[in-house]
Amino acid sequence: MKNTENILSEPRPLSELEKEVGYTFKDKKYIYTALTHSSYVNETKGQGSKPRDNERMEFLGDSVLSIVVTDYLFRNCKGMDEGALTRMRAAIVCEDSLASRAAKLGLGEFMLMGHGEVISGGRNRKSTIADAFEALIAAIYIDGGFDEAAKFLLPFVAESVGSLSKKSCEDYKSLLQRFVQQSRDEILEYEMVEESGPPHNRSYSFVVKLNNNIVGEGKGKSKRQAEQNAAFDALKLFDALPNE
């Protein structure tokens, strides 16, 4: 991760960013625009040709990101219903998530910014670098096509899904455990009832039992995910899900 305390007055060379993202731009104007903050445009008015800021590219990048995330979730999270998929997608594309990924790339250090924006910490501002990350997606998409944009995004998406799936599993199972513990002597257990599919694409089915009675069922591409979905199903049965 790059130094988050960096307040460089001049941006780092874009060739270094190309190495970070694993993509070399055929037309450099797209990456320059993606990394141009509106404060830089405002400060350079009347100094020759006016550069464009990255706000329009941010708009496009947001849509490309949504398609890539949605496609990945649809293909790889087959045990999740529409509501769970929607919540997962929202968590992946939120500002905090994008800013975290942008920070790992040191994206703020490559941006063209006005002097005032730089000294006020703009290179590390969440909203700024999250927007720049979406603009970067658009730049890759315009210059290299959808496949290149997806190639850039997939490691980020897969890592986010893995992290969120684990967190969700712990949340639903712990919620169900706390709900059950409101009554004494209740016995809660998870049981695998089916394992299917080839080794590279396994699918699991679990039930969750309360005092040996099935109260929830769930499927998933991992045992952890199947248990999560079973716990979620039980919480729905008991009307014990937290308010969204």
N, C-alpha and C positions, 0 to 999 in steps of 0.2 A: 504493500500500500504506500502511496506517495505521502510525502510530508504535508500534513494538513495545516501546518502553520505557515506554509509558504505564501508570501504575498509578493511574488515576482512582479516587477513593473513591466517587464517584457515577457511575452509568452515563449514557451519552449518551442523548438522546431517541430513542425508537423510531421516530419519524417519519423520522429521518435514515437509519435502517436500511431502512425501507420504500423509500426512494429508491434506496439501494444495491442492493437485490435486485430492484427493479422490480415490487413487488407491494404493494398496500395492503390490509390486513386488514379484513374486514367485522366480525369479532369479535376485538377486541384481546386477549382473555384467552388465546388460543392462542399468540400471539407472546410474551406475558408469561411464560407457563408454559415455553415453549421456552428462554427465556433465564434461567430461575431455577435457580441452582446449589443443591445440597443444603446447602451451608454457610450460605446465606441462610435457608433454611427452619429450620435448627437454631438460628440466632441469634435468630429472631423468634418462637420458641415462647412461648406465654403472652401474646402481644401482639395479641390479637384473632383474626380469622379467619386460619387457617393456610394459607399459599400452598403450592402443589404444586411439587415440583422437576421437572426436565426428563427424568428417567430413563425414564419410560414412553414419552414422546414420542420419545426417542432410539431406543428399541426399534422403534417403528413407522417412523421415518425411515430406519433401516437397511434395512428391507425394501423401502420405496419406492425408495430409491437403487439397491438391487440389481436391481430390475425394470427401471428406466430404463436402467441401464448394460448389463444383459444384452440388452435389446431393441435398443439402439443397436449393440452389437457384432454381434449376429446379423444385423442389416440392412446394416451398413456394412463389415464385415470378412469378406466371403464367402470370402476366400482362406485363412482360418485354420481349423485343425481345432479339435476340442473342447478339447484340452489347451492350445493357444495362447490360445483365448478365455478359458479359466478363469484362466490366469496373468495375462492382461491385465486381467480384471475385478478380480482380487485386488489388483493394483497400483493400480488407480483408487480402490478403496474402502478402502485401508489408512489407518491413522491419520495417517501423514506427509502423504499426499495431501490428506486432508480438512482437516487442520490448516493446510496451506498455503493452501487456498482460504478457510478461515475467517479467516485472518490478513489476506488481501487485502480482506475485507469489514470488517475491524476488529471482528470479532464479539465478542471479549472485552470491548471497551469498552462494549458495550451490556448486559452481563450483570448480573443481580442476584446479588451474592456477599456472604458474610460478611466482616467486616473482616479477620479473620485470613487468609482466603484471598486477599484483595486484596493485602495487604502482603507476602505470600509469593510474589507473582508469578502468581497464579491467572489473571489476565486474559490472560496470554501462554502458559499451560501447554498443551502440545500436546494432551494427552488431554482436557482440559477444553473447549477450543474445537472440537476434532474432534467430540466428543459433542454440543456445542451446534449444530454445523452439521447433524448428523443430526436433531436435535430441530426445527431450523428447517424442514427439509424436511417433517417431519411436520406442523408448524403450517400450512404452505402447503397441504399435501394435505388436511387436515381442513377448513380454511376455504374453499379454492377448488377442490378436486378434483384428480384425477390430472393433467389437462392442464396446470394451472397449475404443479404441482410439476415436471412434466417440462420445461416451458418455462424454469423457473428453473435446472434442472440441465443441460440440453443443452449450453450453451456450455462449462461446466466439463468435461463428459464428452468433447466433441469435441476440446477443447484437450488433455486428458490422453491421448486415443487417439493424436492426432498426435505428441505428444512421445514416448510410449512406443513407437510404431511405428518412429520414427526411431532410437531407442536400440536396439531389438531388432534392427533391420536392421544397424546397425553392429556389434552384438555377434555375430550369427550369421556375418556375412561375415568379420569379423576372426578369429573362432574357426576357421572353415574355412581361412582363409589361413594361420594359424599351424600348423594341422594339416598342410597340404600342404607347408609349408616345412621340415618335418622331413626331407624327402627333397630332394636337390638336383635342379635342372633340371626341376622340375615346372611345367607351364603351366596356370593356372587362368583361366577366362574365363566371362562371363555373356552369354547371347544371347537376345534376344526372338524368340519363335517365333509369337506371335499377339497381335493387338490387336483388340478387338471392342467392340460396344456403342455407343450414341449418345454424342455429345460430353459430355453432362452425367453420363454413367454408364459410363465406359470400364472395360474389364477387360483385364488384360495377363497373358500367359503367358511365363515365362522358363525356360530350362534353364541349368544350370551344367556346364561341361565341364572335365575334367581330362585334359590331353594329347589333346584332341579327342574324348574319350569322355564321353558324358552320364552324370553321376553324381547329378544331382538335378533335380527339376522343381518349379515353383511358380507359383501364380496369385495375383493381387491387384488391388485397385482403383487401385493406383499401380505404377509401375515399381519403385520402391524396395521396396514390400511384396512384389511378386512375386519380386524378387531375394532378399529375406530368406527367403521360403518355400522357394525353390530351395536356398539355402545350408543351411537347416534340414533339408531332405530329404536332402542329401548327407551332412550330419553324422550323420543317422540311419543311412544306408547304411554309413558307416565306423564306426558305434558310437562316435562321438566327441563326443556331446553331454555337457555337464557334468551332474553329478548335481543333480537338483532339490532 
